[in-house]
Amino acid sequence: MNRRFEITDNEWERLAPLLPAMTPQRGGRWRDHRQILNGILFRVRSGVPWRDLPERYGPWETVYKRFARWQTDGTWARIEAALRVQADAAGELDWNAQIDSSVVRAHQHAAGAAKGAPADPGKPPASAGTVTGWADHQAPHHLRRPWPEPGHPADPGQDADTSELVGLVDAVRVARPGGGGRPRTRVAHLTGDKAYSSRTNRAALRARRIPHTIPERDDQKANRARRGARGGRPPTFDRVRYRTRNQVERLMHRRKQFRAVATRYDKLADRYAATVTVADIFIWLRARPDQPHRDPRNRP
């Protein structure tokens, strides 16, 4: 029987082929990948300090080192990318995306990373400096699983949402099933709230041939009306499609069930990015594609 937060047999069958080969170094005996993954998942899900991991997962230093090493060598990013390709091959992606942001508060334990210090995968970072809150921007699809490439989870909380849209759209990259052809990089439609409404964003989306549903802010409506004919026509707005925007909010809620994501405890931004990616990996694994997506446009 699996303990709370631990990997199921079905999840392990999907993850095992994506993990690095077991290659003991210096004659040492490597801890089993599944045991280490259970420890990493326990920490990300519960938010406990690394030093407080239960003994059943092995020495906490071993668990942390492998978590950090797989972030440094790109293992976490490759796993999530592979799961995304599998979902696309199974026809579980409809390529209609929603965009939104959520604030992640930094715990006092997140303070202390020395500025400019290299990320050492062999030990936790030293203390000095400060950390503020972070804003988590994301654009998921209808199964409430994350879209953009891993490693792009957080930006300073004071940054405006509107400045993040183009970067997120350009971060979408899903390889073709079977490895043939160029990766797909354009969503079929993008839905966002008023925070993403700007002439720059709309022009960027048109240049990328991405239809979008983003309502205008009141000040933008007033400015357009004040300019008269020179203000141009109002952007089209599909009120029914806009109802699907709640899907990205549900993704945020699913992410924040992982306590190490809901509150940032990691000192280094790269480590926090890896924490979010680990949470996203298990969101991909535990999504329910058998439950049909309810599109409000198809209501009777």
VOBA-1610 file (N, C-alpha, C; in pm, whole numbers, padded with zeros to 5 digits, always signed):
BEGIN
Met+00085-00120+00000Met+00000+00000+00000Met+00088+00124+00000Asn+00056+00219-00085Asn+00131+00344-00090Asn+00092+00435+00025Arg+00193+00498+00082Arg+00166+00597+00185Arg+00115+00726+00121Arg+00063+00813+00205Arg+00012+00942+00159Arg+00121+01017+00084Phe+00087+01074-00029Phe+00173+01154-00116Phe+00269+01072-00200Glu+00276+00940-00185Glu+00377+00863-00257Glu+00327+00821-00395Ile+00423+00782-00479Ile+00396+00748-00618Ile+00324+00615-00627Thr+00222+00608-00710Thr+00151+00482-00732Thr+00228+00398-00834Asp+00188+00271-00844Asp+00255+00180-00938Asp+00235+00229-01083Asn+00116+00275-01115Asn+00090+00324-01251Asn+00175+00447-01282Glu+00187+00537-01186Glu+00270+00656-01207Glu+00416+00618-01224Trp+00462+00519-01146Trp+00601+00476-01158Trp+00629+00414-01294Glu+00533+00338-01347Glu+00551+00279-01479Glu+00571+00385-01586Arg+00507+00500-01571Arg+00522+00608-01669Arg+00650+00688-01645Leu+00690+00701-01520Leu+00808+00782-01488Leu+00939+00707-01509Ala+00942+00580-01478Ala+01067+00504-01478Ala+01145+00516-01609Pro+01082+00503-01727Pro+01160+00513-01852Pro+01216+00653-01877Leu+01166+00755-01807Leu+01208+00892-01831Leu+01321+00936-01738Leu+01358+00851-01642Leu+01458+00888-01544Leu+01598+00851-01591Pro+01702+00920-01542Pro+01840+00883-01579Pro+01873+00743-01533Ala+01967+00679-01602Ala+02009+00545-01567Ala+02077+00547-01430Met+02061+00437-01356Met+02127+00425-01227Met+02275+00398-01249Thr+02360+00497-01224Thr+02504+00485-01246Thr+02579+00522-01120Pro+02600+00427-01030Pro+02672+00457-00906Pro+02811+00512-00936Gln+02855+00610-00858Gln+02986+00672-00875Gln+03074+00640-00755Arg+03203+00630-00780Arg+03302+00605-00675Arg+03272+00476-00599Gly+03212+00380-00664Gly+03185+00253-00598Gly+03070+00257-00501Gly+03000+00369-00490Gly+02890+00381-00395Gly+02764+00316-00447Arg+02668+00299-00358Arg+02540+00237-00393Arg+02434+00346-00399Trp+02377+00363-00517Trp+02274+00465-00534Trp+02143+00418-00471Arg+02077+00511-00406Arg+01943+00485-00357Arg+01848+00471-00476Asp+01750+00384-00460Asp+01654+00359-00567Asp+01583+00488-00607His+01567+00507-00738His+01502+00628-00786His+01362+00646-00727Arg+01289+00536-00714Arg+01151+00549-00665Arg+01150+00597-00520Gln+01241+00548-00439Gln+01249+00593-00301Gln+01281+00743-00294Ile+01375+00787-00379Ile+01412+00928-00380Ile+01296+01014-00433Leu+01229+00967-00538Leu+01115+01042-00592Leu+01004+01056-00488Asn+00981+00950-00411Asn+00882+00959-00305Asn+00921+01066-00203Gly+01049+01075-00171Gly+01094+01177-00078Gly+01077+01317-00135Ile+01110+01334-00264Ile+01095+01465-00328Ile+00947+01504-00332Leu+00861+01410-00371Leu+00718+01438-00378Leu+00663+01472-00240Phe+00707+01400-00138Phe+00661+01428-00001Phe+00697+01570+00039Arg+00819+01611+00006Arg+00862+01746+00044Arg+00783+01852-00033Val+00765+01833-00165Val+00694+01933-00246Val+00547+01939-00206Arg+00488+01825-00175Arg+00345+01821-00139Arg+00321+01874+00002Ser+00408+01843+00096Ser+00385+01881+00235Ser+00453+02011+00274Gly+00561+02050+00203Gly+00631+02172+00233Gly+00726+02164+00351Val+00758+02044+00399Val+00848+02034+00515Val+00990+02073+00474Pro+01073+02120+00568Pro+01214+02144+00536Pro+01281+02013+00493Trp+01380+02024+00406Trp+01450+01904+00359Trp+01502+01822+00476Arg+01553+01888+00578Arg+01610+01816+00692Arg+01508+01737+00772Asp+01379+01765+00752Asp+01274+01698+00827Asp+01207+01586+00749Leu+01266+01545+00638Leu+01209+01433+00562Leu+01210+01307+00648Pro+01103+01227+00642Pro+01101+01100+00716Pro+01218+01009+00675Glu+01266+00931+00768Glu+01383+00847+00745Glu+01359+00741+00638Arg+01231+00707+00612Arg+01204+00601+00514Arg+01249+00640+00373Tyr+01276+00769+00349Tyr+01320+00813+00217Tyr+01472+00818+00206Gly+01541+00781+00311Gly+01686+00784+00309Gly+01739+00916+00363Pro+01871+00936+00361Pro+01930+01061+00410Pro+01875+01181+00333Trp+01838+01285+00406Trp+01779+01401+00339Trp+01877+01465+00241Glu+02008+01456+00272Glu+02107+01513+00180Glu+02101+01444+00045Thr+02081+01312+00045Thr+02074+01236-00081Thr+01952+01278-00161Val+01839+01294-00093Val+01717+01334-00163Val+01735+01474-00222Tyr+01789+01566-00142Tyr+01806+01703-00191Tyr+01905+01709-00308Lys+02016+01636-00297Lys+02117+01640-00403Lys+02060+01592-00536Arg+01979+01486-00531Arg+01924+01436-00657Arg+01819+01532-00712Phe+01740+01591-00623Phe+01644+01694-00667Phe+01718+01809-00735Ala+01827+01856-00675Ala+01903+01968-00731Ala+01976+01927-00859Arg+02031+01806-00861Arg+02105+01760-00979Arg+02011+01749-01099Trp+01892+01696-01077Trp+01799+01680-01188Trp+01745+01815-01235Gln+01747+01916-01148Gln+01714+02049-01195Gln+01827+02106-01279Thr+01951+02085-01234Thr+02067+02140-01305Thr+02087+02075-01441Asp+02068+01943-01450Asp+02094+01875-01578Asp+01970+01869-01668Gly+01859+01929-01624Gly+01740+01936-01709Gly+01649+01815-01705Thr+01670+01724-01610Thr+01588+01603-01604Thr+01441+01636-01580Trp+01413+01725-01486Trp+01274+01760-01457Trp+01206+01818-01581Ala+01275+01907-01650Ala+01217+01968-01770Ala+01190+01863-01877Arg+01281+01767-01894Arg+01262+01664-01997Arg+01144+01574-01961Ile+01127+01543-01832Ile+01014+01458-01792Ile+00882+01527-01823Glu+00871+01654-01786Glu+00745+01723-01812Glu+00719+01736-01961Ala+00824+01765-02039Ala+00807+01776-02184Ala+00760+01643-02243Ala+00813+01531-02193Ala+00773+01399-02243Ala+00627+01370-02209Leu+00584+01406-02089Leu+00444+01384-02051Leu+00351+01469-02137Arg+00395+01588-02172Arg+00315+01674-02257Arg+00299+01613-02396Val+00407+01557-02449Val+00401+01493-02581Val+00309+01372-02576Gln+00317+01294-02468Gln+00229+01178-02454Gln+00082+01220-02453Ala+00053+01330-02383Ala-00086+01378-02380Ala-00132+01423-02518Asp-00041+01488-02592Asp-00077+01533-02726Asp-00101+01413-02817Ala-00017+01310-02804Ala-00034+01190-02886Ala-00166+01119-02856Ala-00211+01129-02731Ala-00337+01065-02692Ala-00459+01151-02724Gly-00437+01269-02786Gly-00547+01356-02821Gly-00608+01430-02704Glu-00530+01451-02598Glu-00582+01516-02478Glu-00558+01666-02476Leu-00495+01721-02578Leu-00473+01865-02585Leu-00566+01926-02689Asp-00643+02026-02648Asp-00730+02091-02746Asp-00671+02224-02793Trp-00560+02266-02735Trp-00483+02383-02780Trp-00558+02514-02762Asn-00662+02516-02680Asn-00724+02642-02638Asn-00667+02675-02500Ala-00600+02788-02488Ala-00527+02821-02366Ala-00589+02940-02296Gln-00571+02944-02164Gln-00609+03058-02083Gln-00486+03106-02006Ile-00480+03235-01980Ile-00363+03291-01913Ile-00408+03369-01790Asp-00331+03359-01683Asp-00361+03431-01560Asp-00236+03429-01473Ser-00241+03499-01360Ser-00127+03501-01267Ser-00177+03479-01126Ser-00087+03436-01039Ser-00119+03415-00898Ser+00002+03453-00815Val-00019+03520-00704Val+00092+03563-00619Val+00133+03450-00526Val+00263+03425-00517Val+00320+03326-00427Val+00405+03401-00324Arg+00368+03390-00201Arg+00442+03458-00096Arg+00567+03380-00059Ala+00673+03453-00030Ala+00799+03391+00009Ala+00808+03384+00161His+00837+03267+00213His+00857+03247+00357His+00990+03309+00398Gln+01005+03338+00527Gln+01132+03394+00573Gln+01250+03299+00549His+01222+03168+00539His+01329+03073+00509His+01380+03087+00366Ala+01304+03154+00279Ala+01349+03175+00142Ala+01451+03287+00133Ala+01464+03366+00238Ala+01564+03473+00237Ala+01702+03415+00266Gly+01802+03479+00210Gly+01937+03440+00248Gly+02026+03390+00139Ala+01977+03382+00015Ala+02064+03336-00094Ala+02162+03446-00129Ala+02290+03413-00131Ala+02392+03512-00167Ala+02376+03552-00312Lys+02377+03681-00340Lys+02361+03729-00476Lys+02479+03687-00562Gly+02449+03632-00678Gly+02554+03592-00770Gly+02623+03462-00735Ala+02580+03397-00627Ala+02644+03272-00588Ala+02600+03161-00683Pro+02693+03074-00729Pro+02655+02964-00818Pro+02568+02864-00746Ala+02475+02805-00819Ala+02389+02703-00761Ala+02465+02573-00749Asp+02494+02531-00628Asp+02569+02408-00603Asp+02469+02296-00578Pro+02460+02195-00669Pro+02363+02089-00648Pro+02398+01998-00531Gly+02516+02016-00472Gly+02558+01927-00365Gly+02517+01972-00228Lys+02472+02095-00212Lys+02434+02141-00078Lys+02336+02256-00088Pro+02255+02278+00017Pro+02164+02392+00016Pro+02242+02522+00015Pro+02183+02631-00039Pro+02255+02758-00047Pro+02283+02819+00088Ala+02382+02907+00091Ala+02419+02975+00215Ala+02327+03092+00242Ser+02348+03162+00357Ser+02259+03270+00393Ser+02317+03408+00374Ala+02231+03500+00318Ala+02256+03644+00300Ala+02159+03696+00196Gly+02108+03815+00211Gly+02017+03873+00114Gly+01870+03857+00152Thr+01782+03900+00065Thr+01638+03897+00093Thr+01561+03847-00028Val+01438+03808-00004Val+01350+03761-00110Val+01212+03819-00088Thr+01145+03859-00195Thr+01008+03910-00185Thr+00912+03810-00246Gly+00785+03850-00256Gly+00687+03762-00317Gly+00712+03747-00466Trp+00651+03643-00524Trp+00667+03616-00667Trp+00530+03599-00730Ala+00521+03634-00855Ala+00397+03613-00930Ala+00414+03494-01022Asp+00318+03405-01021Asp+00325+03281-01098Asp+00232+03295-01217His+00288+03305-01337His+00209+03320-01459His+00201+03186-01530Gln+00084+03155-01582Gln+00070+03026-01646Gln-00040+03032-01750Ala-00032+02941-01846Ala-00138+02928-01948Ala-00163+02780-01971Pro-00271+02723-01915Pro-00295+02580-01928Pro-00396+02549-02038His-00419+02422-02061His-00525+02384-02153His-00642+02327-02073His-00737+02265-02142His-00863+02235-02076His-00854+02127-01969Leu-00748+02048-01967Leu-00734+01948-01860Leu-00667+02008-01737Arg-00647+02139-01737Arg-00590+02211-01625Arg-00449+02160-01594Arg-00372+02142-01700Arg-00232+02105-01687Arg-00148+02213-01753Pro-00025+02233-01711Pro+00051+02352-01753Pro+00099+02345-01897Trp+00100+02462-01963Trp+00140+02470-02103Trp+00287+02499-02125Pro+00340+02615-02080Pro+00472+02656-02128Pro+00583+02561-02089Glu+00698+02583-02148Glu+00813+02501-02114Glu+00847+02514-01967Pro+00894+02407-01902Pro+00932+02416-01761Pro+01045+02517-01740Gly+01057+02562-01616Gly+01165+02654-01583Gly+01127+02800-01598His+00997+02829-01624His+00954+02968-01637His+00837+02992-01544Pro+00854+02969-01411Pro+00737+02974-01326Pro+00714+03106-01255Ala+00816+03189-01235Ala+00800+03300-01142Ala+00869+03426-01191Asp+00807+03537-01159Asp+00862+03669-01188Asp+00836+03757-01066Pro+00907+03867-01051Pro+00881+03954-00936Pro+00735+03993-00927Gly+00680+03988-00805Gly+00538+04011-00785Gly+00491+04148-00827Gln+00582+04248-00830Gln+00540+04382-00868Gln+00529+04400-01018Asp+00576+04303-01099Asp+00568+04316-01244Asp+00422+04309-01290Ala+00390+04390-01390Ala+00253+04391-01443Ala+00225+04264-01522Asp+00102+04214-01509Asp+00065+04093-01582Asp+00079+04111-01732Thr+00045+04230-01782Thr+00043+04253-01927Thr+00179+04231-01991Ser+00287+04252-01914Ser+00422+04237-01971Ser+00463+04092-01986Glu+00384+03998-01931Glu+00422+03856-01933Glu+00359+03780-02048Leu+00260+03837-02116Leu+00183+03761-02212Leu+00268+03711-02328Val+00344+03798-02392Val+00419+03759-02511Val+00521+03651-02478Gly+00589+03665-02364Gly+00687+03565-02326Gly+00626+03429-02302Leu+00507+03425-02242Leu+00441+03297-02219Leu+00393+03234-02348Val+00338+03315-02437Val+00292+03261-02565Val+00410+03203-02643Asp+00522+03273-02640Asp+00640+03225-02713Asp+00704+03104-02646Ala+00671+03079-02518Ala+00729+02965-02447Ala+00658+02834-02477Val+00540+02840-02541Val+00468+02717-02575Val+00548+02640-02679Arg+00577+02516-02648Arg+00658+02432-02739Arg+00629+02286-02707Val+00560+02219-02796Val+00525+02078-02777Val+00577+01999-02897Ala+00667+01907-02870Ala+00723+01824-02978Ala+00615+01736-03038Arg+00633+01703-03164Arg+00537+01617-03232Arg+00551+01474-03182Pro+00440+01404-03163Pro+00449+01262-03125Pro+00532+01183-03226Gly+00621+01102-03176Gly+00708+01024-03263Gly+00834+01096-03303Gly+00848+01223-03265Gly+00969+01297-03293Gly+00980+01353-03433Gly+00876+01341-03514Gly+00883+01391-03650Gly+00829+01532-03664Gly+00893+01612-03748Gly+00847+01748-03772Gly+00888+01845-03663Arg+00862+01972-03690Arg+00896+02076-03594Arg+00794+02081-03481Pro+00836+02121-03361Pro+00742+02130-03249Pro+00631+02231-03279Arg+00516+02207-03222Arg+00407+02303-03235Arg+00426+02413-03132Thr+00414+02537-03175Thr+00444+02651-03088Thr+00331+02753-03082Arg+00218+02725-03146Arg+00110+02823-03149Arg-00019+02760-03099Val-00080+02826-02999Val-00207+02778-02947Val-00319+02817-03044Ala-00432+02747-03033Ala-00543+02774-03124Ala-00619+02900-03084His-00623+02928-02955His-00695+03046-02905His-00643+03077-02766Leu-00639+03205-02731Leu-00592+03248-02599Leu-00698+03335-02533Thr-00728+03304-02408Thr-00826+03380-02331Thr-00759+03436-02207Gly-00779+03564-02181Gly-00721+03627-02063Gly-00812+03735-02009Asp-00783+03784-01888Asp-00866+03889-01830Asp-00814+04026-01870Lys-00872+04131-01812Lys-00840+04268-01850Lys-00695+04305-01823Ala-00630+04234-01730Ala-00491+04267-01697Ala-00399+04252-01819Tyr-00439+04171-01917Tyr-00356+04146-02035Tyr-00400+04228-02155Ser-00492+04322-02134Ser-00542+04404-02244Ser-00449+04521-02270Ser-00389+04522-02389Ser-00306+04635-02432Ser-00293+04628-02583Arg-00268+04743-02644Arg-00249+04746-02790Arg-00129+04661-02830Thr-00024+04664-02747Thr+00097+04586-02777Thr+00067+04437-02778Asn-00005+04389-02676Asn-00036+04247-02669Asn-00126+04203-02784Arg-00226+04283-02815Arg-00316+04245-02925Arg-00241+04242-03058Ala-00152+04339-03079Ala-00074+04340-03203Ala+00018+04218-03209Ala+00078+04182-03095Ala+00167+04066-03091Ala+00091+03937-03121Leu-00029+03924-03066Leu-00109+03805-03092Leu-00154+03798-03238Arg-00191+03913-03296Arg-00229+03913-03438Arg-00110+03875-03525Ala+00010+03926-03489Ala+00129+03892-03567Ala+00159+03743-03561Arg+00120+03679-03452Arg+00143+03535-03436Arg+00023+03453-03481Arg-00078+03521-03538Arg-00201+03457-03588Arg-00270+03375-03479Ile-00280+03433-03362Ile-00346+03368-03248Ile-00475+03442-03217Pro-00591+03385-03244Pro-00717+03447-03203Pro-00720+03460-03050His-00784+03564-03000His-00782+03585-02856His-00911+03648-02808Thr-00942+03621-02683Thr-01057+03681-02615Thr-01005+03749-02489Ile-00990+03881-02497Ile-00941+03961-02386Ile-01027+04086-02378Pro-01099+04107-02269Pro-01185+04226-02260Pro-01102+04354-02246Glu-01159+04463-02294Glu-01093+04593-02280Glu-01114+04649-02140Arg-01014+04721-02090Arg-01031+04794-01966Arg-01115+04920-01991Asp-01176+04970-01886Asp-01263+05086-01900Asp-01187+05208-01951Asp-01063+05228-01905Asp-00987+05345-01949Asp-00952+05335-02097Gln-00931+05211-02147Gln-00902+05193-02288Gln-01026+05220-02373Lys-01142+05180-02323Lys-01266+05210-02394Lys-01288+05361-02403Ala-01265+05429-02290Ala-01285+05574-02288Ala-01188+05645-02381Asn-01064+05599-02384Asn-00963+05661-02471Asn-00998+05641-02618Arg-01046+05521-02651Arg-01084+05494-02790Arg-01203+05580-02831Ala-01301+05594-02739Ala-01418+05677-02770Ala-01379+05824-02785Arg-01284+05869-02703Arg-01241+06008-02709Arg-01174+06042-02842Arg-01106+05944-02901Arg-01035+05967-03027Arg-01128+05958-03147Gly-01250+05915-03126Gly-01345+05909-03236Gly-01306+05806-03340Ala-01313+05846-03469Ala-01282+05753-03578Ala-01139+05705-03574Arg-01051+05789-03520Arg-00910+05750-03512Arg-00885+05644-03404Gly-00983+05628-03314Gly-00966+05529-03208Gly-00982+05385-03255Gly-01035+05367-03376Gly-01051+05233-03429Gly-01173+05162-03374Arg-01196+05041-03424Arg-01310+04962-03380Arg-01276+04887-03252Pro-01376+04859-03168Pro-01349+04782-03047Pro-01310+04639-03082Pro-01223+04577-03004Pro-01186+04438-03033Pro-01304+04345-03012Thr-01307+04239-03089Thr-01416+04141-03073Thr-01401+04072-02938Phe-01514+04040-02880Phe-01513+03976-02748Phe-01622+03870-02743Asp-01579+03745-02721Asp-01671+03632-02713Asp-01703+03609-02565Arg-01818+03655-02523Arg-01854+03646-02382Arg-01870+03502-02335Val-01918+03415-02423Val-01937+03275-02386Val-01802+03205-02372Arg-01711+03229-02466Arg-01578+03168-02456Arg-01504+03217-02332Tyr-01529+03341-02295Tyr-01459+03399-02180Tyr-01489+03323-02051Arg-01601+03252-02047Arg-01634+03174-01927Arg-01534+03061-01903Thr-01464+03018-02006Thr-01367+02909-01988Thr-01242+02955-01914Arg-01229+03085-01887Arg-01107+03135-01823Arg-01089+03080-01682Asn-01196+03032-01620Asn-01184+02978-01485Asn-01095+02854-01480Gln-01067+02795-01597Gln-00983+02675-01598Gln-00841+02705-01549Val-00789+02821-01584Val-00655+02855-01539Val-00655+02880-01388Glu-00763+02933-01334Glu-00771+02953-01190Glu-00776+02820-01118Arg-00844+02721-01179Arg-00848+02588-01118Arg-00710+02523-01121Leu-00633+02551-01227Leu-00496+02500-01230Leu-00414+02560-01116Met-00429+02690-01093Met-00356+02754-00983Met-00391+02687-00851His-00519+02656-00832His-00561+02592-00708His-00497+02453-00696Arg-00489+02381-00807Arg-00427+02248-00802Arg-00279+02258-00770Arg-00212+02357-00828Arg-00071+02377-00798Arg-00050+02407-00650Lys-00136+02490-00595Lys-00116+02534-00457Lys-00159+02430-00355Gln-00210+02315-00401Gln-00224+02202-00310Gln-00088+02148-00270Phe+00013+02179-00351Phe+00151+02146-00316Phe+00204+02262-00231Arg+00224+02238-00103Arg+00254+02347-00010Arg+00386+02416-00041Ala+00482+02343-00097Ala+00609+02406-00130Ala+00597+02496-00253Val+00484+02489-00323Val+00455+02581-00433Val+00374+02699-00380Ala+00274+02671-00296Ala+00187+02777-00244Ala+00266+02880-00164Thr+00369+02836-00094Thr+00459+02925-00022Thr+00601+02892-00064Arg+00676+02992-00105Arg+00812+02966-00149Arg+00905+02955-00029Tyr+00965+02836-00014Tyr+01065+02813+00090Tyr+01206+02808+00031Asp+01217+02787-00099Asp+01348+02772-00164Asp+01419+02908-00171Lys+01547+02909-00138Lys+01625+03033-00144Lys+01655+03074-00287Leu+01689+02977-00371Leu+01728+03006-00509Leu+01608+02998-00602Ala+01600+03091-00697Ala+01490+03091-00794Ala+01490+02963-00876Asp+01609+02911-00911Asp+01615+02787-00989Asp+01557+02670-00911Arg+01580+02667-00781Arg+01525+02559-00700Arg+01373+02570-00690Tyr+01324+02692-00679Tyr+01179+02708-00675Tyr+01117+02670-00809Ala+01186+02704-00918Ala+01139+02663-01050Ala+01129+02510-01059Ala+01228+02441-01004Ala+01225+02295-01004Ala+01111+02242-00917Thr+01084+02308-00805Thr+00974+02268-00719Thr+00842+02278-00794Val+00822+02387-00867Val+00699+02403-00946Val+00691+02297-01055Thr+00804+02267-01118Thr+00804+02167-01225Thr+00768+02030-01171Val+00821+01994-01053Val+00786+01865-00992Val+00635+01859-00966Ala+00579+01968-00913Ala+00434+01970-00891Ala+00360+01954-01023Asp+00406+02022-01128Asp+00341+02012-01258Asp+00349+01871-01314Ile+00461+01803-01292Ile+00475+01665-01340Ile+00365+01577-01282Phe+00337+01593-01153Phe+00234+01509-01092Phe+00094+01557-01125Ile+00079+01684-01161Ile-00049+01729-01213Ile-00075+01662-01347Trp+00028+01654-01432Trp+00015+01584-01560Trp-00019+01437-01537Leu+00051+01373-01443Leu+00030+01230-01420Leu-00109+01201-01365Arg-00162+01293-01286Arg-00286+01266-01213Arg-00407+01336-01273Ala-00393+01395-01391Ala-00508+01453-01459Ala-00605+01343-01497Arg-00728+01382-01518Arg-00832+01284-01549Arg-00886+01307-01691Pro-00815+01258-01793Pro-00865+01278-01930Pro-00994+01203-01959Asp-01030+01106-01872Asp-01153+01032-01896Asp-01276+01116-01863Gln-01257+01228-01791Gln-01368+01316-01762Gln-01382+01418-01875Pro-01494+01419-01946Pro-01507+01508-02061Pro-01502+01655-02021His-01442+01735-02106His-01436+01880-02085His-01569+01942-02121Arg-01619+02026-02032Arg-01747+02092-02055Arg-01721+02232-02112Asp-01751+02246-02236Asp-01735+02376-02301Asp-01866+02451-02290Pro-01866+02571-02226Pro-01992+02644-02210Pro-02057+02683-02341Arg-01979+02683-02452Arg-02038+02717-02581Arg-02132+02610-02632Asn-02121+02488-02573Asn-02203+02376-02618Asn-02323+02351-02528Arg-02353+02446-02442Arg-02468+02426-02354Arg-02598+02427-02434Pro-02694+02344-02393Pro-02822+02341-02465Pro-02900+02468-02442
//
